Amino acid sequence: MESADQLDSDISDLHARIATLKAHRANLCSVLLSQPHLAARLGNDAIAKRIIDQQSKRNLENTYRACAGVTAYKVKDPDPYAVNNGDILGISIEVPINGGFVDTYHILFTLNKHGDSKRLRIHKHTIPSCIPLQQLTNKWLPQGAKDGDGAKDPEQDLVRFGRAMRRELVSWHMRFQVVQDLRKEAKLPDTQAEDDVGVDVISGGRVLNAFVSDDSSDAEEDDGNGPIRILDIEADAAVRQVTVTWSDGRTAVLVVTKDGRVEKAICRAKGGSRDVVSSTKAVGPLSGLLRRLSV
């Protein structure tokens, strides 16, 4: 007779199988309903026509999200004392990673009068603090010349602002994804899922090898007889600096560019002396870092 643990395991496997089959069925339905001449073949069936129309709208939305990435919309501020009668202009920014959308960010603007002109000003936003929002705002949405200096108000460009902001967000998420992939490659546990990343913090923190306890790890570090492995992979909030620590005492501090390349590297041996060879090898795409350093 099977034990309770074995039964629980079998039930979990069945639930996982059912979820996989449901996802596969939904995918096949989407493909079938997206066929161009399906509506004509089905004739005047009202139910079928409604389902096909829903799928067409979904396809259009997905295509727009994948190609545009930045969408403008209007909302109303319920505050009776809000500026400009509560009229708010918002933009939503989609971030596609690995064939899906990991997050949607929003920026809300109010339209304020500045002399004879009207200027967009950020009202609220959900942009992480490590993204240079203020710099992009000063560049593409300047608030105008100072009163009394006689200079003409600079023009605002919301389109370029949205494009620049989307580039920053996408590159940030891609750098984070590469760090996650490095942890998997080093067989480190993923202690922070991407869906749980906060608005202000995306740092991986200290990550320890799941197969070695703290006590055994310290013992092997002391006698130097254990296999060399990676103990730590850390990244700052902006994923612009990554630190790697090995069990033999070596460390590597890497400066990462916005496009995910290691621009500068400082690798040190156990005694603290600089390892010039490893520092040179580390420069390059962040995705191939561990492979380059292992050669």
Buried (B, 14 or more C-beta within 10 A) or exposed (E): EEEEEEEEEEEEEEEEEEEEEEEEEEEEEEEEBEEEEBBEEEEEEEEBEEBBEEBEEEEEEEEEBEEEBBBEEEEEBEEEEBBEEBBBBBBBBBBBBEEEEBBEBBBBBBBBEEEEEEBBBBBEBEBBEBBBBEEBBEBBBBBBBEEEEEEEBBEBBBEEBBBBBBBBBBBBBBBBBBBBEBBEBBEBEEEBEBEEBEEEBBBBEEBBBEEBEEEEBEEBBEEEEBEEBBBBBBBBBBBBBBBBBBBBBBBBBBBBEBEBBBBEBBBBEEEEEEBEEBBEBBBBEBBEBBEBBEE
